């Protein structure tokens, strides 16, 4: 297994294929000085390796005070229960995906596709608006509601010394009526992301894009699903 990787000042990749478990979406860590903020938590199998990767950076997993659940799929939320139990991490998510995260509707998690028994957790900070801002540590985290992949998908951005970093998980889809996908809403969400003019994009499965690569990546999927 590889070790954690720096994306830019304040941002690291600490989980994902080759870092924690093959089933994991990429897990990103933001150093907000007085605390750490995790973006997603993987499927759950690789939580120990994620913890080791965090330690390799000189941080402690107990410093993760908040975890952002970008949406309710198991490869992003399966590790939430462990982080909450071990460190008291508070979970941030958007209201339409709350039933999946809290265990009221397990179909929304797509856990059966991975053969995983999902352990539900309570959402501590429930987002409801189109754009909300929270001060976590010394950084402002902006939470943009970007439905399409799931009804409660969110994208997060922070402004760092290296520019605007956008966490846009699962931009590429996939889409299924089983978890409430909506391509028309997704197209609108992608336009919101393009309008942010981010300097760095941290995607959930495709990795990191910079500069003009970001527009090219998003527009490639808009083209792919233009007639769907």
C-alpha positions in Angstrom: 0.0 0.0 0.0 1.1 3.5 -0.8 1.1 6.3 1.8 -1.0 9.4 2.0 -0.3 12.0 -0.7 -0.4 15.8 -0.5 -2.8 17.4 -3.0 -1.8 20.9 -2.2 -1.4 23.1 0.9 -3.8 21.8 3.6 -5.3 18.9 1.5 -4.3 15.3 1.4 -5.5 12.0 -0.1 -5.6 9.4 2.7 -7.9 6.7 1.3 -8.9 5.0 -1.9 -7.6 2.3 -4.2 -4.0 1.7 -3.5 -4.2 3.6 -0.3 -6.8 1.8 1.8 -9.2 -0.6 0.2 -10.0 -1.3 -3.5 -13.7 -0.6 -2.9 -13.1 2.8 -1.3 -13.9 6.0 -3.0 -11.1 8.5 -2.5 -11.0 9.9 1.1 -9.6 13.4 1.3 -8.3 15.1 4.5 -8.3 18.9 5.1 -6.0 20.4 7.7 -8.0 23.2 9.2 -5.3 23.9 11.8 -7.3 23.3 15.0 -9.0 20.2 13.6 -9.0 17.8 10.6 -12.0 17.5 8.3 -12.4 14.3 6.3 -14.3 14.3 3.0 -16.0 10.8 3.0 -14.9 7.7 4.8 -14.6 4.8 2.4 -16.5 1.5 2.4 -15.3 0.6 5.9 -12.8 -2.2 5.2 -9.8 0.1 5.0 -10.5 2.3 8.0 -7.3 1.1 9.8 -5.2 1.9 6.8 -6.8 5.3 6.5 -5.9 5.9 10.1 -2.3 4.8 9.5 -2.1 7.1 6.5 -3.3 10.0 8.6 -0.6 9.2 11.2 2.0 9.1 8.5 1.3 12.8 7.8 2.0 13.7 11.5 -1.7 14.0 12.4 -3.8 11.9 14.7 -7.1 10.4 13.6 -8.7 11.8 16.8 -8.2 15.2 15.3 -11.0 14.4 12.8 -13.8 16.4 14.4 -16.0 16.5 11.3 -16.6 14.1 8.4 -18.5 15.3 5.3 -20.6 12.6 3.7 -20.8 13.8 0.1 -23.7 11.4 -0.5 -25.1 8.2 0.9 -23.4 5.5 -1.1 -21.6 2.8 0.8 -18.1 3.4 -0.7 -18.3 6.9 0.8 -20.1 6.3 4.1 -19.2 2.8 5.2 -16.4 4.0 7.5 -18.5 6.7 9.2 -19.6 4.5 12.1 -16.0 3.6 13.0 -14.8 7.3 13.0 -17.8 8.4 15.0 -17.4 5.6 17.6 -13.7 6.0 18.0 -13.3 9.7 17.9 -16.7 11.3 18.2 -16.5 12.8 14.7 -19.5 14.8 13.7 -21.2 13.8 10.4 -22.2 16.5 7.9 -24.7 15.6 5.1 -27.6 17.0 3.1 -31.2 16.2 4.0 -32.3 14.1 1.0 -29.6 11.5 1.7 -30.3 11.4 5.4 -32.5 8.3 5.3 -29.7 6.3 3.6 -27.0 7.5 6.1 -29.2 6.9 9.2 -30.4 3.5 8.1 -34.1 4.2 7.3 -33.6 3.1 3.6 -30.7 0.8 3.1 -31.4 0.6 -0.7 -30.2 4.2 -1.0 -26.7 3.1 0.1 -26.1 0.6 -2.7 -24.5 -1.6 0.0 -25.9 -4.8 -1.6 -23.7 -4.1 -4.7 -20.6 -4.3 -2.5 -21.8 -7.2 -0.2 -21.4 -4.9 2.8 -23.6 -4.7 5.9 -23.9 -0.9 6.4 -23.8 0.4 10.0 -26.0 3.5 10.1 -25.0 6.7 11.9 -26.8 9.8 12.9 -26.2 12.9 10.9 -25.1 15.6 13.3 -25.1 18.6 11.0 -28.0 18.4 8.5 -27.7 20.7 5.5 -30.9 21.9 3.8 -30.0 24.8 1.6 -28.6 25.2 -1.9 -25.4 26.7 -0.5 -24.3 26.7 3.2 -21.1 27.8 4.8 -19.5 26.4 8.0 -16.4 27.7 9.7 -14.4 24.6 10.7 -11.1 25.3 12.3 -9.6 28.2 10.5 -11.2 27.5 7.1 -14.6 28.3 5.6 -16.2 25.2 4.1 -18.8 25.9 1.4 -21.4 23.2 0.9 -23.1 23.3 -2.5 -26.2 21.1 -3.1 -25.5 19.2 -6.3 -28.2 16.7 -6.8 -28.2 14.3 -9.7 -26.1 11.2 -8.8 -28.2 11.1 -5.6 -30.9 13.6 -4.4 -28.7 14.7 -1.5 -25.3 14.9 -3.2 -23.1 17.8 -2.1 -19.9 19.3 -3.4 -17.6 21.1 -1.1 -15.1 23.9 -1.7 -12.5 25.6 0.4 -10.2 28.5 -0.5 -6.6 27.7 0.4 -3.2 29.4 -0.1 -2.9 27.2 -3.3 -6.3 28.3 -4.6 -9.9 27.0 -4.6 -10.1 23.3 -3.9 -13.3 21.6 -5.0 -14.4 18.2 -3.7 -16.8 17.0 -6.3 -17.4 13.4 -5.6 -18.9 11.1 -8.3 -19.2 13.7 -11.0 -19.0 10.8 -13.5 -22.1 9.1 -12.1 -23.3 6.3 -12.4 -27.1 7.0 -12.4 -29.9 4.7 -11.3 -33.5 5.1 -10.3 -32.8 2.8 -7.4 -31.2 5.7 -5.5 -33.1 8.6 -7.0 -30.7 9.7 -9.8 -31.8 12.6 -12.0 -29.8 13.5 -15.1 -31.6 16.8 -15.6 -30.7 17.9 -12.1 -27.1 16.5 -12.5 -26.6 18.7 -15.6 -27.6 21.8 -13.6 -25.3 20.7 -10.8 -22.4 20.4 -13.2 -23.0 23.9 -14.4 -22.8 25.1 -10.8 -19.4 23.4 -10.5 -18.1 24.9 -13.6 -19.1 28.4 -12.4 -17.0 28.0 -9.3 -13.8 28.2 -11.5 -11.9 25.9 -9.1 -8.2 25.6 -9.2 -8.1 22.0 -8.0 -10.8 19.3 -8.3 -10.7 16.3 -6.0 -13.0 13.7 -7.5 -14.3 10.6 -5.7 -13.0 8.0 -8.1 -11.0 9.7 -10.9 -8.6 11.5 -8.6 -7.2 15.1 -8.8 -7.5 17.5 -11.7 -6.0 21.0 -12.0 -6.6 24.1 -14.0 -8.2 23.6 -17.4 -8.3 19.8 -16.8 -11.3 20.5 -14.5 -13.5 22.0 -17.2 -12.4 19.4 -19.7 -13.3 16.6 -17.3 -16.7 17.9 -16.3 -17.6 18.8 -19.9 -16.6 15.4 -21.1 -19.3 13.8 -19.0 -21.8 16.5 -19.9 -21.2 15.5 -23.5 -21.4 11.8 -22.7 -24.8 12.2 -21.1 -26.1 15.0 -23.4 -28.9 12.9 -24.9 -29.6 10.5 -22.0 
